[in-house]
Amino acid sequence: MNKKRILQIGIPLLILVVLVVIWFAKKGETPASPPVQISQEGSNSSELVSNEDIELEMTSVDLDKLTSYGLPLIVDFGSDSCGPCRQMAPALQAMHDKMLGKATIKFVDVWKNTDAANGFPLQVIPTQMFLNAEGTPYVPSSAMENSGIEFVMYSYKDTGRHAFTMHQGGLTEDQMRSILTDMGVGK
């Protein structure tokens, strides 16, 4: 009877200890990576940036910092828990990798980082925001009218000035490439 009692208490206790160890191991921080030096195509200058700057995912949207690079910008507001967002994720990652130094492409999980969406007109996810290299809202050219990509333009109520150009829903790699070409990437 004594062995049975030890097993009844010992096994659950052992399982609990293993779970706690796993939890702490997953919570452990990895050391920060050193900054990376990148240069823009067609430019003689190179700029020291952190790995956070060149990673796809971010936890907040700092438009001043993102537009300071002087590159066209696409920010995808979505979630790792959203089906359409997961469908778009490979195309977003591929474009991020291919456009590094030519355009800034970022993803923010708005369910994990709810404050990151503050100030942006989001109704559904995924939704993408587009800014030109100058930091101004992208205005699609007439060539984009037949692309099948629908854009939603937002203006400030008090001034009527163009505030945001957004797309609601997923985009393919080809669609993102077309938008970036229209924004001047590769011209």
Phi and psi in degrees as GROMACS dihedral restraints (atoms count N, CA, C in turn):
[ dihedral_restraints ]
;  ai    aj    ak    al  type     phi  dphi    fc
    3     4     5     6     1   -66.3    20    10
    4     5     6     7     1   -41.0    20    10
    6     7     8     9     1   -64.0    20    10
    7     8     9    10     1   -40.6    20    10
    9    10    11    12     1   -62.6    20    10
   10    11    12    13     1   -41.3    20    10
   12    13    14    15     1   -65.7    20    10
   13    14    15    16     1   -40.5    20    10
   15    16    17    18     1   -63.9    20    10
   16    17    18    19     1   -42.6    20    10
   18    19    20    21     1   -65.4    20    10
   19    20    21    22     1   -39.3    20    10
   21    22    23    24     1   -63.4    20    10
   22    23    24    25     1   -33.5    20    10
   24    25    26    27     1   -92.4    20    10
   25    26    27    28     1   -42.1    20    10
   27    28    29    30     1   -67.0    20    10
   28    29    30    31     1   -44.5    20    10
   30    31    32    33     1   -65.1    20    10
   31    32    33    34     1   -50.3    20    10
   33    34    35    36     1   -60.8    20    10
   34    35    36    37     1   -36.0    20    10
   36    37    38    39     1   -65.0    20    10
   37    38    39    40     1   -42.9    20    10
   39    40    41    42     1   -62.4    20    10
   40    41    42    43     1   -44.1    20    10
   42    43    44    45     1   -61.1    20    10
   43    44    45    46     1   -43.1    20    10
   45    46    47    48     1   -61.2    20    10
   46    47    48    49     1   -43.6    20    10
   48    49    50    51     1   -62.6    20    10
   49    50    51    52     1   -43.2    20    10
   51    52    53    54     1   -62.0    20    10
   52    53    54    55     1   -44.0    20    10
   54    55    56    57     1   -63.1    20    10
   55    56    57    58     1   -41.0    20    10
   57    58    59    60     1   -63.8    20    10
   58    59    60    61     1   -43.1    20    10
   60    61    62    63     1   -62.6    20    10
   61    62    63    64     1   -44.4    20    10
   63    64    65    66     1   -62.2    20    10
   64    65    66    67     1   -43.7    20    10
   66    67    68    69     1   -60.8    20    10
   67    68    69    70     1   -46.0    20    10
   69    70    71    72     1   -66.5    20    10
   70    71    72    73     1   -35.3    20    10
   72    73    74    75     1   -65.5    20    10
   73    74    75    76     1   -39.6    20    10
   75    76    77    78     1   -71.1    20    10
   76    77    78    79     1   -29.8    20    10
   78    79    80    81     1   -78.8    20    10
   79    80    81    82     1   -14.1    20    10
   81    82    83    84     1   -59.3    20    10
   82    83    84    85     1   143.6    20    10
   84    85    86    87     1   -88.4    20    10
   85    86    87    88     1   143.1    20    10
   87    88    89    90     1   -92.8    20    10
   88    89    90    91     1   147.4    20    10
   90    91    92    93     1   -63.9    20    10
   91    92    93    94     1   147.8    20    10
   93    94    95    96     1   -65.6    20    10
   94    95    96    97     1   141.0    20    10
   96    97    98    99     1   -81.6    20    10
   97    98    99   100     1   149.8    20    10
   99   100   101   102     1   -69.8    20    10
  100   101   102   103     1   157.6    20    10
  102   103   104   105     1   -61.4    20    10
  103   104   105   106     1   155.2    20    10
  105   106   107   108     1  -115.6    20    10
  106   107   108   109     1   144.5    20    10
  108   109   110   111     1  -101.5    20    10
  109   110   111   112     1   124.6    20    10
  111   112   113   114     1  -126.9    20    10
  112   113   114   115     1   155.6    20    10
  114   115   116   117     1  -128.1    20    10
  115   116   117   118     1   147.3    20    10
  117   118   119   120     1   -77.9    20    10
  118   119   120   121     1   145.4    20    10
  120   121   122   123     1   -61.7    20    10
  121   122   123   124     1   134.9    20    10
  123   124   125   126     1    80.7    20    10
  124   125   126   127     1     7.8    20    10
  126   127   128   129     1  -122.1    20    10
  127   128   129   130     1   143.2    20    10
  129   130   131   132     1   -85.9    20    10
  130   131   132   133     1   -15.1    20    10
  132   133   134   135     1   -89.7    20    10
  133   134   135   136     1   153.2    20    10
  135   136   137   138     1  -129.0    20    10
  136   137   138   139     1   152.3    20    10
  138   139   140   141     1  -124.9    20    10
  139   140   141   142     1   138.5    20    10
  141   142   143   144     1   -83.1    20    10
  142   143   144   145     1   120.3    20    10
  144   145   146   147     1  -129.5    20    10
  145   146   147   148     1   156.2    20    10
  147   148   149   150     1   -84.2    20    10
  148   149   150   151     1   163.6    20    10
  150   151   152   153     1   -61.7    20    10
  151   152   153   154     1   -29.0    20    10
  153   154   155   156     1   -59.7    20    10
  154   155   156   157     1   -35.2    20    10
  156   157   158   159     1   -68.0    20    10
  157   158   159   160     1   -30.5    20    10
  159   160   161   162     1  -102.1    20    10
  160   161   162   163     1    -1.4    20    10
  162   163   164   165     1   -79.2    20    10
  163   164   165   166     1   152.2    20    10
  165   166   167   168     1   -68.8    20    10
  166   167   168   169     1   -49.1    20    10
  168   169   170   171     1   -86.3    20    10
  169   170   171   172     1   140.4    20    10
  171   172   173   174     1  -135.5    20    10
  172   173   174   175     1   160.8    20    10
  174   175   176   177     1  -102.4    20    10
  175   176   177   178     1   -13.4    20    10
  177   178   179   180     1  -148.2    20    10
  178   179   180   181     1   162.0    20    10
  180   181   182   183     1  -111.1    20    10
  181   182   183   184     1   108.4    20    10
  183   184   185   186     1  -107.3    20    10
  184   185   186   187     1    91.5    20    10
  186   187   188   189     1   -62.4    20    10
  187   188   189   190     1   -35.1    20    10
  189   190   191   192     1   -59.4    20    10
  190   191   192   193     1   -45.7    20    10
  192   193   194   195     1   -69.0    20    10
  193   194   195   196     1   -45.2    20    10
  195   196   197   198     1   -64.6    20    10
  196   197   198   199     1   -35.6    20    10
  198   199   200   201     1   -83.9    20    10
  199   200   201   202     1   -14.5    20    10
  201   202   203   204     1   -67.2    20    10
  202   203   204   205     1   -17.2    20    10
  204   205   206   207     1   -76.4    20    10
  205   206   207   208     1   -14.2    20    10
  207   208   209   210     1    69.1    20    10
  208   209   210   211     1    31.1    20    10
  210   211   212   213     1  -120.7    20    10
  211   212   213   214     1   149.7    20    10
  213   214   215   216     1   -55.7    20    10
  214   215   216   217     1   147.9    20    10
  216   217   218   219     1  -128.0    20    10
  217   218   219   220     1   132.9    20    10
  219   220   221   222     1  -123.8    20    10
  220   221   222   223     1   123.2    20    10
  222   223   224   225     1  -114.5    20    10
  223   224   225   226     1   121.7    20    10
  225   226   227   228     1   -99.0    20    10
  226   227   228   229     1   118.2    20    10
  228   229   230   231     1   -95.0    20    10
  229   230   231   232     1   117.0    20    10
  231   232   233   234     1  -157.0    20    10
  232   233   234   235     1  -153.3    20    10
  234   235   236   237     1  -157.9    20    10
  235   236   237   238     1   145.5    20    10
  237   238   239   240     1   -65.8    20    10
  238   239   240   241     1   -16.8    20    10
  240   241   242   243     1   -95.7    20    10
  241   242   243   244     1     3.7    20    10
  243   244   245   246     1  -102.4    20    10
  244   245   246   247     1   126.6    20    10
  246   247   248   249     1   -56.4    20    10
  247   248   249   250     1   -55.1    20    10
  249   250   251   252     1   -61.2    20    10
  250   251   252   253     1   -32.3    20    10
  252   253   254   255     1   -66.9    20    10
  253   254   255   256     1   -41.8    20    10
  255   256   257   258     1   -65.7    20    10
  256   257   258   259     1   -34.7    20    10
  258   259   260   261     1   -65.1    20    10
  259   260   261   262     1   -36.9    20    10
  261   262   263   264     1   -80.7    20    10
  262   263   264   265     1   -20.2    20    10
  264   265   266   267     1   -53.4    20    10
  265   266   267   268     1   -45.6    20    10
  267   268   269   270     1   -62.0    20    10
  268   269   270   271     1   -40.3    20    10
  270   271   272   273     1   -66.4    20    10
  271   272   273   274     1   -39.9    20    10
  273   274   275   276     1   -64.4    20    10
  274   275   276   277     1   -44.4    20    10
  276   277   278   279     1   -63.6    20    10
  277   278   279   280     1   -43.6    20    10
  279   280   281   282     1   -62.5    20    10
  280   281   282   283     1   -44.0    20    10
  282   283   284   285     1   -68.3    20    10
  283   284   285   286     1   -37.7    20    10
  285   286   287   288     1   -58.8    20    10
  286   287   288   289     1   -46.7    20    10
  288   289   290   291     1   -66.5    20    10
  289   290   291   292     1   -42.4    20    10
  291   292   293   294     1   -72.0    20    10
  292   293   294   295     1   -29.7    20    10
  294   295   296   297     1   -99.0    20    10
  295   296   297   298     1     4.5    20    10
  297   298   299   300     1   -55.3    20    10
  298   299   300   301     1   122.9    20    10
  300   301   302   303     1    90.0    20    10
  301   302   303   304     1   -11.8    20    10
  303   304   305   306     1  -111.3    20    10
  304   305   306   307     1   -32.1    20    10
  306   307   308   309     1  -153.1    20    10
  307   308   309   310     1   154.7    20    10
  309   310   311   312     1  -102.7    20    10
  310   311   312   313     1   121.2    20    10
  312   313   314   315     1  -124.0    20    10
  313   314   315   316     1   122.4    20    10
  315   316   317   318     1  -130.0    20    10
  316   317   318   319     1   155.8    20    10
  318   319   320   321     1  -129.3    20    10
  319   320   321   322     1   136.1    20    10
  321   322   323   324     1  -129.7    20    10
  322   323   324   325     1   128.7    20    10
  324   325   326   327     1   -83.0    20    10
  325   326   327   328     1   104.5    20    10
  327   328   329   330     1   -77.2    20    10
  328   329   330   331     1   -10.9    20    10
  330   331   332   333     1   -85.1    20    10
  331   332   333   334     1   -33.6    20    10
  333   334   335   336     1   -81.6    20    10
  334   335   336   337     1   -32.3    20    10
  336   337   338   339     1  -124.3    20    10
  337   338   339   340     1    70.2    20    10
  339   340   341   342     1   -60.7    20    10
  340   341   342   343     1   -32.0    20    10
  342   343   344   345     1   -70.4    20    10
  343   344   345   346     1   -20.6    20    10
  345   346   347   348     1   -64.0    20    10
  346   347   348   349     1   -24.9    20    10
  348   349   350   351     1   -89.4    20    10
  349   350   351   352     1    -6.2    20    10
  351   352   353   354     1   -59.5    20    10
  352   353   354   355     1   133.0    20    10
  354   355   356   357     1    89.1    20    10
  355   356   357   358     1    -2.7    20    10
  357   358   359   360     1  -113.0    20    10
  358   359   360   361     1   140.7    20    10
  360   361   362   363     1   -79.6    20    10
  361   362   363   364     1    80.2    20    10
  363   364   365   366     1  -103.0    20    10
  364   365   366   367     1   128.7    20    10
  366   367   368   369     1  -114.8    20    10
  367   368   369   370     1   -33.0    20    10
  369   370   371   372     1  -140.0    20    10
  370   371   372   373     1   164.7    20    10
  372   373   374   375     1  -124.9    20    10
  373   374   375   376     1   146.4    20    10
  375   376   377   378     1   -75.0    20    10
  376   377   378   379     1   147.8    20    10
  378   379   380   381     1  -136.3    20    10
  379   380   381   382     1   135.4    20    10
  381   382   383   384     1  -111.6    20    10
  382   383   384   385     1   145.0    20    10
  384   385   386   387     1  -113.9    20    10
  385   386   387   388     1   141.8    20    10
  387   388   389   390     1  -125.2    20    10
  388   389   390   391     1   128.9    20    10
  390   391   392   393     1  -128.3    20    10
  391   392   393   394     1   141.7    20    10
  393   394   395   396     1   -70.0    20    10
  394   395   396   397     1   170.7    20    10
  396   397   398   399     1   -58.7    20    10
  397   398   399   400     1   -28.2    20    10
  399   400   401   402     1   -80.2    20    10
  400   401   402   403     1    -5.2    20    10
  402   403   404   405     1    90.2    20    10
  403   404   405   406     1     6.5    20    10
  405   406   407   408     1   -92.0    20    10
  406   407   408   409     1   154.6    20    10
  408   409   410   411     1   -61.2    20    10
  409   410   411   412     1   135.8    20    10
  411   412   413   414     1   -66.1    20    10
  412   413   414   415     1   136.0    20    10
  414   415   416   417     1  -118.5    20    10
  415   416   417   418     1   112.9    20    10
  417   418   419   420     1   -60.1    20    10
  418   419   420   421     1   140.6    20    10
  420   421   422   423     1   -76.5    20    10
  421   422   423   424     1   171.7    20    10
  423   424   425   426     1   -63.7    20    10
  424   425   426   427     1   -26.2    20    10
  426   427   428   429     1   -63.0    20    10
  427   428   429   430     1   -26.5    20    10
  429   430   431   432     1   -81.1    20    10
  430   431   432   433     1   -11.6    20    10
  432   433   434   435     1   -60.4    20    10
  433   434   435   436     1   -34.1    20    10
  435   436   437   438     1   -95.1    20    10
  436   437   438   439     1    10.4    20    10
  438   439   440   441     1   -78.9    20    10
  439   440   441   442     1   -17.2    20    10
  441   442   443   444     1    83.4    20    10
  442   443   444   445     1    -0.7    20    10
  444   445   446   447     1   -91.9    20    10
  445   446   447   448     1   122.3    20    10
  447   448   449   450     1   -96.2    20    10
  448   449   450   451     1   129.0    20    10
  450   451   452   453     1  -109.8    20    10
  451   452   453   454     1   146.9    20    10
  453   454   455   456     1  -113.4    20    10
  454   455   456   457     1   123.3    20    10
  456   457   458   459     1  -101.5    20    10
  457   458   459   460     1   133.3    20    10
  459   460   461   462     1  -117.9    20    10
  460   461   462   463     1   140.0    20    10
  462   463   464   465     1  -124.5    20    10
  463   464   465   466     1   155.1    20    10
  465   466   467   468     1   -72.0    20    10
  466   467   468   469     1   132.7    20    10
  468   469   470   471     1   -62.6    20    10
  469   470   471   472     1   -41.1    20    10
  471   472   473   474     1   -74.1    20    10
  472   473   474   475     1   -32.5    20    10
  474   475   476   477     1  -112.9    20    10
  475   476   477   478     1   -19.5    20    10
  477   478   479   480     1    77.2    20    10
  478   479   480   481     1    -0.1    20    10
  480   481   482   483     1   -69.9    20    10
  481   482   483   484     1   142.0    20    10
  483   484   485   486     1   -61.4    20    10
  484   485   486   487     1   125.5    20    10
  486   487   488   489     1  -105.0    20    10
  487   488   489   490     1   -49.2    20    10
  489   490   491   492     1  -144.8    20    10
  490   491   492   493     1   147.5    20    10
  492   493   494   495     1  -117.1    20    10
  493   494   495   496     1   123.2    20    10
  495   496   497   498     1  -127.5    20    10
  496   497   498   499     1   160.0    20    10
  498   499   500   501     1  -131.4    20    10
  499   500   501   502     1   130.9    20    10
  501   502   503   504     1  -101.8    20    10
  502   503   504   505     1   130.3    20    10
  504   505   506   507     1   107.3    20    10
  505   506   507   508     1   180.0    20    10
  507   508   509   510     1   -80.8    20    10
  508   509   510   511     1   158.2    20    10
  510   511   512   513     1  -126.8    20    10
  511   512   513   514     1   148.3    20    10
  513   514   515   516     1   -88.1    20    10
  514   515   516   517     1   169.2    20    10
  516   517   518   519     1   -61.0    20    10
  517   518   519   520     1   -42.1    20    10
  519   520   521   522     1   -63.7    20    10
  520   521   522   523     1   -39.4    20    10
  522   523   524   525     1   -65.1    20    10
  523   524   525   526     1   -43.2    20    10
  525   526   527   528     1   -63.7    20    10
  526   527   528   529     1   -38.9    20    10
  528   529   530   531     1   -63.3    20    10
  529   530   531   532     1   -41.8    20    10
  531   532   533   534     1   -62.4    20    10
  532   533   534   535     1   -42.6    20    10
  534   535   536   537     1   -64.3    20    10
  535   536   537   538     1   -46.2    20    10
  537   538   539   540     1   -64.0    20    10
  538   539   540   541     1   -37.6    20    10
  540   541   542   543     1   -62.9    20    10
  541   542   543   544     1   -42.3    20    10
  543   544   545   546     1   -65.3    20    10
  544   545   546   547     1   -27.7    20    10
  546   547   548   549     1   -81.8    20    10
  547   548   549   550     1    -3.4    20    10
  549   550   551   552     1   105.0    20    10
  550   551   552   553     1     2.3    20    10
  552   553   554   555     1   -74.9    20    10
  553   554   555   556     1   127.7    20    10
  555   556   557   558     1    86.9    20    10
  556   557   558   559     1     3.2    20    10
